[in-house]
Amino acid sequence: MATESKGGLSDYVSTKIYQYELQTALYMLEPWEKALFNTLLLSIVSLSAVTLYQYTPLVFNKLMT
């Protein structure tokens, strides 16, 4: 009988973090470089989301009139 993993969610999250680090080549950076990269990426994504949320209604209103 195969052994099942007890920490399903924690294993899933750690696997996704590992995949993220492999895809972005973060695994070879130092911890402070990882933190800097992740901070920059998070701020770019969050500022883009705020911009979309704020200006999308204005664009649609101009297109409708």
Secondary structure, 3 states (H helix, E strand, C coil): CCCCCCCHHHHHHHHHHHHHHHHCCHHHCCHHHHHHHHHHHHHHHHHHHHHHHHHHHHHHHHHHC
